[in-house]
Amino acid sequence: MTSRVMRDFDLLLPESVAEVLDLLATHKNKAAILAGGTDLLVALKFNYSVDNVISLALVPGLNGLSFDPVQGLTIGAKVTIADILKSKVVKEHYPALWQAAKVFATPQLRNTATVLGNILRASPAGDCSLALYACGGSLTLKSKRGSRQVNLDDFWISYGLTARRDDELAMALQVPAPVRGQKSAFRRMTRTKEDLSKINAAVSLQMEGDVCMSARVAMGCVGPTLLRLPKIEKMMKGSAVTDGLLQKISDQVAAEISPIDDKRSSAEYRNKVAGVLVKRVIALALNGKGNDQ
Ligand SMILES: Cc1cc2nc3c(=O)[nH]c(=O)nc-3n(C[C@H](O)[C@H](O)[C@H](O)COP(=O)(O)OP(=O)(O)OC[C@H]3O[C@@H](n4cnc5c(N)ncnc54)[C@H](O)[C@@H]3O)c2cc1C
C-alpha cells in the first residue's frame, strides 16, 4: 500500500469572479482553479504541483443550470453531476448527459464533482464530457483580457491538455437546443460499478423517421483524448438505420480508434468491444433498448 502526502500550496478564497480573474492574471500557470476538487486534489498528491489553489467555493453566480428552447442548455462552472441528475429538462432533452450523470461514480462524488471540472480535466475517460461532446457545445472562457467562446470540438488538444489559457476561468458551457427528431444516449463499461470507464461511447442523432440526417458519435478511453468517429458519422448520415447498417458500423469502429493497454483494460479488449458498444449506444438512443447499465 502506498501513501501520498498532499503538496503545500496557498488556498485562495476569492469572493467574486473579478477577484478570481485578478488572481489568475497574477499567478498564471502557478495557480489552479479548485471546483469540486475530485481531480485536482488527487493530482496534487501525485506529479502535479502549483503554488496557489484558487477555490470557487465563495464565488457567487456560477451555479446556474438553465434551459431555453432556443438558446439551449447553460451549465455554470459550479453545477455538479448531482444537479444534472436532478434536472428534468436534462433528462428530457439531453438523455446522453443525464445517463452519463446517472452512472458517474458514487453519490458523494456526484455531489461534489462539477461538469466543467470534468471537461477541464481533459481525461480521455470523462463521462459527462463525452456525452457533451456528442451533443456539442461551447465553453465561455473569461480573463481580464475579455471573454471568448471555444467549441468543444476544438477544446481537448491531448491528454490533460486543453485550449484554455492560464489566466482564463471557464464560466459556463452552452449546449445547443435539441432540434426536431434529435436523440442521444451514453453507455460505458467499467471494472466495478463505481470505477472510471474502461471504455465509453455517446451519440447524438438527428432522425427523420428511420433515416439519420446527421450524427455525432464519440468514444472515450480509445485515444489520448476523447474522439469523434467521422467515418461512422458519414456512414450514418442520410442512411436508414437498419440492422445491416448497425453491423457494418460495428465492424468499422476498431479502424477508427487507437486504444492503449492500461490498468483498467487492454488495447485488445477495447478494440474487440468498441464496435458492439457503439451499436448498443445507437440502439439505446433510437429505442431505449439496452438501457441496462
Ligand atoms: C473516486 C473517484 C471516482 C471518479 N469517478 C468518475 C466517473 O465515474 N466518471 C468521470 O468522468 N470522472 C470520474 N472521476 C473524476 C472526477 O470526479 C471528474 O472528472 C469531475 O467531474 C471533476 O470535477 P471537479 O469539480 O471535482 O474538478 P476539480 O478537481 O476541481 O478540477 C479539475 C480540473 O479542472 C480545472 N477546473 C475546474 N473548474 C474549472 C473552471 N471553471 N475554470 C478553469 N479550470 C477549472 C481544475 O483546475 C483542474 O485542473 C472520479 C474521481 C474520483 C476521485
The ligand as an SDF file (V2000), in Angstrom:
LIG
                    3D

 53 58  0  0  0  0  0  0  0  0999 V2000
  -13.1230    8.1660   -6.6790 C   0  0  0  0  0  0  0  0  0  0  0  0
  -13.3190    8.9080   -7.9750 C   0  0  0  0  0  0  0  0  0  0  0  0
  -14.2450    8.4380   -8.8890 C   0  0  0  0  0  0  0  0  0  0  0  0
  -14.4350    9.1120  -10.0980 C   0  0  0  0  0  0  0  0  0  0  0  0
  -15.3570    8.6400  -10.9740 N   0  0  0  0  0  0  0  0  0  0  0  0
  -15.5480    9.2690  -12.1620 C   0  0  0  0  0  0  0  0  0  0  0  0
  -16.5010    8.7880  -13.1140 C   0  0  0  0  0  0  0  0  0  0  0  0
  -17.2200    7.8270  -12.8710 O   0  0  0  0  0  0  0  0  0  0  0  0
  -16.5930    9.4360  -14.3070 N   0  0  0  0  0  0  0  0  0  0  0  0
  -15.8120   10.5180  -14.6210 C   0  0  0  0  0  0  0  0  0  0  0  0
  -15.9360   11.0660  -15.7120 O   0  0  0  0  0  0  0  0  0  0  0  0
  -14.9230   11.0250  -13.7200 N   0  0  0  0  0  0  0  0  0  0  0  0
  -14.7690   10.4230  -12.5190 C   0  0  0  0  0  0  0  0  0  0  0  0
  -13.8490   10.9150  -11.6170 N   0  0  0  0  0  0  0  0  0  0  0  0
  -13.0580   12.1110  -11.9590 C   0  0  0  0  0  0  0  0  0  0  0  0
  -13.6550   13.4330  -11.3950 C   0  0  0  0  0  0  0  0  0  0  0  0
  -14.5390   13.2080  -10.3370 O   0  0  0  0  0  0  0  0  0  0  0  0
  -14.3770   14.2290  -12.5050 C   0  0  0  0  0  0  0  0  0  0  0  0
  -13.5060   14.4940  -13.5730 O   0  0  0  0  0  0  0  0  0  0  0  0
  -15.0130   15.5360  -12.0010 C   0  0  0  0  0  0  0  0  0  0  0  0
  -16.0540   15.9170  -12.8740 O   0  0  0  0  0  0  0  0  0  0  0  0
  -14.0530   16.6980  -11.8580 C   0  0  0  0  0  0  0  0  0  0  0  0
  -14.7840   17.8240  -11.3820 O   0  0  0  0  0  0  0  0  0  0  0  0
  -14.2880   18.6690  -10.1240 P   0  0  0  0  0  0  0  0  0  0  0  0
  -15.2760   19.7470   -9.9240 O   0  0  0  0  0  0  0  0  0  0  0  0
  -14.0070   17.7850   -8.9620 O   0  0  0  0  0  0  0  0  0  0  0  0
  -12.9230   19.2500  -10.7200 O   0  0  0  0  0  0  0  0  0  0  0  0
  -11.6180   19.7580   -9.9790 P   0  0  0  0  0  0  0  0  0  0  0  0
  -10.8530   18.6070   -9.4180 O   0  0  0  0  0  0  0  0  0  0  0  0
  -11.9290   20.8920   -9.0610 O   0  0  0  0  0  0  0  0  0  0  0  0
  -10.8550   20.3460  -11.2570 O   0  0  0  0  0  0  0  0  0  0  0  0
  -10.4350   19.5130  -12.3220 C   0  0  0  0  0  0  0  0  0  0  0  0
   -9.5290   20.3320  -13.2590 C   0  0  0  0  0  0  0  0  0  0  0  0
  -10.2790   21.3450  -13.9160 O   0  0  0  0  0  0  0  0  0  0  0  0
   -9.8110   22.6390  -13.5660 C   0  0  0  0  0  0  0  0  0  0  0  0
  -11.0290   23.4540  -13.4190 N   0  0  0  0  0  0  0  0  0  0  0  0
  -12.1650   23.0960  -12.7540 C   0  0  0  0  0  0  0  0  0  0  0  0
  -13.1060   24.0360  -12.9160 N   0  0  0  0  0  0  0  0  0  0  0  0
  -12.5540   25.0000  -13.6830 C   0  0  0  0  0  0  0  0  0  0  0  0
  -13.0400   26.2470  -14.2040 C   0  0  0  0  0  0  0  0  0  0  0  0
  -14.3010   26.6690  -14.0000 N   0  0  0  0  0  0  0  0  0  0  0  0
  -12.2070   27.0070  -14.9740 N   0  0  0  0  0  0  0  0  0  0  0  0
  -10.9310   26.5850  -15.2260 C   0  0  0  0  0  0  0  0  0  0  0  0
  -10.4240   25.4280  -14.7560 N   0  0  0  0  0  0  0  0  0  0  0  0
  -11.2200   24.6510  -13.9950 C   0  0  0  0  0  0  0  0  0  0  0  0
   -9.0090   22.4570  -12.2990 C   0  0  0  0  0  0  0  0  0  0  0  0
   -8.0130   23.4410  -12.1110 O   0  0  0  0  0  0  0  0  0  0  0  0
   -8.4210   21.0680  -12.5190 C   0  0  0  0  0  0  0  0  0  0  0  0
   -7.3010   21.1530  -13.3660 O   0  0  0  0  0  0  0  0  0  0  0  0
  -13.6540   10.2720  -10.3920 C   0  0  0  0  0  0  0  0  0  0  0  0
  -12.7310   10.7500   -9.4420 C   0  0  0  0  0  0  0  0  0  0  0  0
  -12.5550   10.0890   -8.2470 C   0  0  0  0  0  0  0  0  0  0  0  0
  -11.5630   10.6270   -7.2440 C   0  0  0  0  0  0  0  0  0  0  0  0
  1  2  1  0
  2  3  1  0
  2 52  2  0
  3  4  2  0
  4  5  1  0
  4 50  1  0
  5  6  2  0
  6  7  1  0
  6 13  1  0
  7  8  2  0
  7  9  1  0
  9 10  1  0
 10 11  2  0
 10 12  1  0
 12 13  2  0
 13 14  1  0
 14 15  1  0
 14 50  1  0
 15 16  1  0
 16 17  1  0
 16 18  1  0
 18 19  1  0
 18 20  1  0
 20 21  1  0
 20 22  1  0
 22 23  1  0
 23 24  1  0
 24 25  2  0
 24 26  1  0
 24 27  1  0
 27 28  1  0
 28 29  2  0
 28 30  1  0
 28 31  1  0
 31 32  1  0
 32 33  1  0
 33 34  1  0
 33 48  1  0
 34 35  1  0
 35 36  1  0
 35 46  1  0
 36 37  1  0
 36 45  1  0
 37 38  2  0
 38 39  1  0
 39 40  1  0
 39 45  2  0
 40 41  1  0
 40 42  2  0
 42 43  1  0
 43 44  2  0
 44 45  1  0
 46 47  1  0
 46 48  1  0
 48 49  1  0
 50 51  2  0
 51 52  1  0
 52 53  1  0
M  END
$$$$
